[in-house]
Structure formats: structure tokens, C-alpha cells
Amino acid sequence: MRYTTAGESHGRALVTIVTDVPAGIPLNAADIDSDLARRQRGYGRGGRMEIETDKATVLSGIRFGRTLGTPIALTIGNRDWDNWTDVMSTWGEPVESARVTAPRPGHADLAGMLKIGSRDARDILERASARETAARVAAGAIGRALLREMGVSVSSYVVRIGDAVLADEIDPRSMDASHIETSDVRCPDEAAAARMRAAIDAARTAGESLGGVFVVTATGLVPGLGGYAQADQRLDARLGAAVLSIPAIKGVEFGDGFELAGRPGSLAHDAIRYESGSGFVRDTNRAGGLEGGMTNGEPLVIRGAMKPIPTLMTPLASVDIDTLASVDASRERSDVCAVPAAAVVAEAEVALVLATTYAEKFGGDSVADMRGALDAYLARIAR
Ligand code: EPS
């Protein structure tokens, strides 16, 4: 499955086209809209989320609640567009007073202006905005619907916001996803969640913003997805690129990740046992479900590190691109913290990569054929 998106943050709408979708995936509007709603939640989000109620309008590729195997096009309207029709007009003359001339350190503003030769950071920031991730989440919901047919589920939780950390990692196999969904910081532990909220409150008061760390997990995966034979088959690389493509993500780890670098080999890998009835069993999952660029049948565990959002109400120093004088970086309405939302976006990116690997291994034309091939594969492995 592949997707492309279009749309500016304060333009009329976001657009997604998803291609290479197998036929016959059962899907309903709520599958897409509930993920869009999950992305909008989260303690620390700004005023924009009170304006928007993201919903997808499907234009093609789905008939009577099943994918046709044709490209799926959908749009998500921007309610805020009504407030931006002058500044974001498609035609006519620019509004000179609305130009953004003090690039924000950490945002795409300055490098983007230099890149395309613009004197208005809005030409760049409108598209660099993480608003675009709503379109990705809609695409990801289609990947997730295919994975559901393959017996796979993808979820996420937050383990760190600023200096507030969830100390004890939870086992994805025993994770209570419903509790995470009711937490406004996507944290399964209420004491840690309270620390995270307090950190966000303190940041808001100080005119600051905060980043953090989230975990995405996928369970029900068969071993052997991805590949060891070529660089571009390796699932670590594909998943890493997908998560790093999300705005503000600066780091990705699989399983015990960077910690593995400091351990002896005997404490870095996952010993293999055979148990009749269960097959090959691991008692640890330090690898995070990936060995040799492939799934190994254990839960996939990916951590993503998000930097703090660059828009600061107490801004860093910048330079006015007209006068070259030192000025405060521009302020825009923004979020204090969007780590819970980024976790939902990362689920979508991971779901799309995993759905693609299922289509590669089990045939991408029809979900019924895929299920048949998957069952044959599972039967062979069991033998
Ligand atoms: C976002 C919408 C944006 C921001 C945020 C993500 O809305 P607005 O710019 O109108 O307030 O809240 O974008 C950024 C943090 C960013 O740096 O661009 C959304 O829908 O997720």
C-alpha cells in the first residue's frame, strides 16, 4: 500500500490517495473517523483541535463497505479554512501584512524559504505543519483494516513527556488498550499520567513546549515479514523511515534499542526454546520482534522520540528576513505538547508498512486470497 497527501494546514482540505489496496477489505466510516478522533485528542493540544472535528469523505475505491482494489481517494475538510480565506486565497494578491518573516528555530521555516526562494514562511509552514498527519492517519486506517483481517493489531502508548517518565515498561501481550484510550496522555499508568499533565501545565505557563517518547506495538504478526536478502526489504529500515517521516520525530528504537549497544551478546538476544503445541518460544523480546530485517513472530516494539514543538510563546532568537535585525521568532497558535497525537500517527505509519509486507508475502489482489495464503503458511510453519 502506498499513499500520497495534499493540502495546506489552513487551506480548504487535506487529501489522501491510497493505492495498491487489496480488494475485499471490510471497512466502515467509523474505522477511519475513530482514528482521526484519536489523533485529535491529547492533553496539551492547542486551540485548533477545538475548531476541527476531523471526518473523512471517501471519494473512490470503497463500495458497500468493502475495498474495490482500486485507489482510495478521500478528503478531510479544514473547518478553520473559513477564518483563513484571505491569507490562504488561491487567487488574487498576497496580504502583505500577513507575511511571516521571523523563522522559528526548529521548524521548516528558514530552510524552506531558502530552498524555494520565498520571503514568507507561510509558503512553507502551511505544508510542513503536522496538520498533514490527519491525512496519514486516514490512510493508516485502511492499512489497519487489512491487518485486522490478518489477525494483527497495532496500538501505542506514551512513556515520556518532558522529564515525566513511565518507569516500568508494559508487556504488549498483556496491555489493556482500553485504559490507554481513555487516558488523555495515552499513558497506561495514572501516577505517571499525572506527572505528564503537570509537566505540560508547567510548560504552558512558561511559554514552553515539550516533546517525549511513545511506543508503538503490533501483535499477531507472523514470522518472516520483510526480508534479509536486500537492503530495501529490511523491515527495521522500512519501519524506521516511516516513523521518522512524521514531523518532529528525531529518533527511533526497536526493542531494547540503544541499550543493546552496551550489553554483552548473551544479554542482548532472545534465546529460542521449542514447546510442543506452541512451537518456537522466546522468553524475552529484546529484539522488539525483528531479527535479520524480518518479523520473528514476537510482538513488534518501536519507540519514537519527538522533539518539542518549535512554536514557542516565549520565543527563541531569530532574524527578520527583510531587515536582518535580531527579533523574536514568530508566534503562531500551536500545541504545547503533541506526543499522544504523534503516537497515533506512528500507529498509522506502522500499520501501512506492515499491511504492505502482508500484501508482498501473501498476494495483494484480494483479501480472501491473502487469507488463504496466510493459512497455508501458518499450517506449514506448524508442521
Ligand atoms: C495540527 C494543527 C495545527 C497545529 C499543529 C498540528 O493547527 P494550527 O497551526 O492551526 O494551530 O496545532 O501543528 C504544529 C504543531 C506545527 O508545528 O505545525 C494538527 O491538526 O495536528
Residues whose N, C-alpha, C, O or C-beta is under 5 A from the ligand:
A	BS01	EPS	G46 R48 A128 S129 A130 R131 I309 R333 S334 D335
